[in-house]
Amino acid sequence: MSALRVVPTRRHGRELYHVLLPDGRNIASYERGTGRVSLLREEHRQSVLDALAPYLTGPVTVGPPPLPTAAELAGLALHPDDDLAPNRPGEALLVDLDRAPGPPHRLRADPRRLGLAAEQAVGDALDRLDGAGWRALHSVPLPGGARLHHLLIGPGGVYCLRSLYARKRRVRIEAPYAAVGRAEPEPLLRGLAYDAERASLALTVEVRPVLAVVEAARIEQARPSREVRVVPSAELASLAASGGLLKPAEVDALYAQARDRHTWSRV
């Protein structure tokens, strides 16, 4: 069992280490915060502990995993390369910056880093809604190189969110255009509405678009959009106030569908 592979992930503030067989199947996981090793196959106990040895930080409890939810069961069935749940907010930008960090000194901030800051702020806010029955996915890839910044699924339905960095600047909305500070208006709302349409096609459920504006000095909506909701990042918790559309089992089923990379391959 020397070929066991350990894959670290971080989700909703939990630090997890998944132990995989050579064919990619998950046979155990270690949660550092609780010191628990959840073992799916007892015959691999010692091999799993040997593989996890460099990551263990204290005494551990080894045993079968807690009774999983339907979404967790679906995740166990996915190959790790096809599971979007471990994606961090801004995952695509993090990978791009790691491959091509750019010059160390610039007169202007790298727009990728500003976009990353926005996606991380919004992603953290969405992840905090987990306790209220909402599930978030981040950096969902679409065909053609596009991606959804965030997807939020919960009792109030499904939202597709795009993060917009606007620290201490005014944001002007004249649908379908949005402008930050003195920059030229861009058709951000039109693109976001199209993203939501693609998500609706993939999930076969209504998906509502939301523009999440990060740290703007103020938001002016001269011509509001009838399709896209514009929300300051500090008020994203208001999305969780809605309910009554989806039952917990439906939330789990949609989340399980959305986290599978193949769901998005034909939209």
Secondary structure, DSSP 8 states (H G I E B T S, - for coil): -TT-EEEEEEETTEEEEEEE-TTS-EEEEEETTTTEEEES-GGGHHHHHHHHGGG--S--EEE------HHHHHHHHS-GGGB-TT--TTHHHHHHHHH----S--SS--HHHHHHHHHHHHHHHHHGGGGGT-EEEEEEE-GGG-EEEEEEEETTEEEEEEEEE-TTSEEEEETTEEEETTS--B-HHHHHHHHHHHHHHHHTS-EEEEEEEES-SEEEEEE--SS-EEEEGGGGGGGGG--SS--HHHHHHHHHHHTBGGGGTT-
